[in-house]
Amino acid sequence: MASDDAIDELAESIGFEPERTVYGGSSIGEDMAAALGTGNGFRFPSVEDANKIINSFKDRRDSIQNRQERISNALETLSTPFAQDDTSIGYIKRAIDSLNKLNELNDSALRYVESYIEKIEKAKQLKQSDEEGMREGFEKSGEAISK
């Protein structure tokens, strides 16, 4: 599936192997994939890998926020015309319009990244809960065997 390939490329680009462990015919983390809304193609092999993805998206968020600050500074600078002739005012208006469109795009990207971070955090929590549940189950079964 093409989306699987794209996700694998993303995974490799941020430094972890996109290996998928399969037990009993289904992949570990399928509930996380459902939580992410990405179908069966995306599974976290571990909580550590989820943290790598989260950190990568946090870096992107920081970059977007920095860009947002630069756009705001540029808009503030252009709020005072450097000349009063029609041509200069026209250039400034076009620059302001372009920066406002860029700001809209930047805001949209920021909302997307923040939403994705939240989804991955939730999926990571599910993964941690599942791992803790399995650990507790193994511990209980070990206690039963030793009795």
C-alpha positions in Angstrom: 0.0 0.0 0.0 1.4 3.4 -0.9 0.6 5.0 2.4 2.6 2.2 4.1 5.6 3.1 2.0 5.3 6.8 2.8 5.0 6.0 6.5 8.0 3.7 6.3 10.0 6.5 4.6 9.0 8.9 7.3 10.0 6.4 10.0 13.4 5.9 8.5 14.0 9.6 8.0 13.5 10.2 11.7 15.8 7.4 12.7 13.9 4.2 13.5 13.3 1.0 11.7 9.7 0.5 10.4 9.7 -3.2 11.3 6.4 -4.6 12.3 6.2 -7.5 14.7 3.3 -9.8 14.1 1.9 -12.2 16.7 -1.1 -14.5 16.1 -1.9 -12.9 12.7 -2.3 -9.3 13.8 0.1 -6.6 14.4 1.0 -5.3 17.8 -0.4 -1.7 18.0 -3.4 -2.1 15.7 -5.5 -0.4 18.3 -3.0 2.5 18.1 -3.4 2.6 14.4 -7.1 2.9 14.9 -6.6 5.6 17.4 -4.5 7.5 14.9 -7.1 7.0 12.2 -4.4 5.7 9.7 -5.8 2.2 9.2 -3.7 -0.9 9.4 -0.5 0.6 7.9 0.9 2.4 10.9 2.1 0.6 14.0 4.5 1.7 16.7 7.0 -1.1 17.3 7.7 0.5 20.7 6.9 3.5 23.0 10.5 4.7 22.4 9.8 4.9 18.6 6.6 6.9 19.4 8.6 9.3 21.4 11.0 9.8 18.5 8.0 10.6 16.2 6.6 13.0 18.8 9.9 14.7 19.3 10.3 15.1 15.5 6.8 16.7 15.3 7.6 18.9 18.3 10.7 20.2 16.4 8.5 20.9 13.4 6.0 22.7 15.7 8.8 24.9 17.1 10.0 25.7 13.5 6.4 26.7 12.5 6.1 28.9 15.6 9.4 30.6 14.8 8.2 31.2 11.2 4.9 32.6 12.7 7.0 35.1 14.7 8.9 36.2 11.6 5.7 36.6 9.6 4.3 38.8 12.4 7.4 40.9 12.5 7.3 41.4 8.8 3.6 42.4 8.9 4.4 44.8 11.7 7.3 46.4 9.7 5.0 46.8 6.7 2.3 48.4 8.7 4.1 51.7 8.4 4.5 52.6 4.7 8.1 53.6 3.7 6.7 55.8 0.9 3.3 57.4 0.2 3.2 57.1 -3.6 0.6 54.8 -5.2 3.1 52.3 -6.5 4.8 51.8 -3.1 1.5 51.5 -1.3 0.4 48.9 -3.9 3.6 46.9 -3.4 3.1 47.0 0.4 -0.6 46.0 0.1 0.5 43.0 -2.1 3.2 42.0 0.3 0.8 42.3 3.3 -1.8 40.2 1.4 0.9 37.5 0.6 2.1 37.5 4.2 -1.5 37.1 5.5 -2.0 34.1 3.2 1.3 32.7 4.4 0.2 33.2 8.0 -3.0 31.3 7.3 -1.1 28.4 5.8 1.3 28.5 8.7 -1.5 28.5 11.2 -3.1 25.5 9.4 0.2 23.6 9.5 0.6 24.4 13.3 -2.9 23.1 14.0 -2.2 20.0 12.0 1.2 19.3 13.8 -0.3 19.9 17.2 -3.2 17.6 16.4 -0.8 14.9 15.2 1.3 15.2 18.3 -1.9 14.8 20.4 -2.9 11.7 18.4 0.5 10.1 18.7 0.6 10.8 22.5 -2.8 9.1 22.9 -1.6 6.1 20.8 1.6 5.9 22.9 -0.5 5.9 26.1 -2.6 3.0 24.7 0.7 1.2 23.8 2.0 1.7 27.4 -1.3 0.6 28.9 -1.2 -2.6 26.7 2.4 -3.3 27.6 1.6 -2.8 31.3 -1.4 -5.0 31.1 0.6 -7.8 29.4 3.4 -7.4 32.0 0.8 -7.7 34.8 -0.7 -10.7 33.1 2.7 -12.4 32.8 3.5 -11.6 36.4 0.2 -13.1 37.6 0.6 -16.2 35.5 4.2 -16.6 36.9 2.8 -16.4 40.4 0.1 -19.0 39.6 2.8 -21.4 38.2 5.1 -21.0 41.2 2.2 -21.9 43.7 
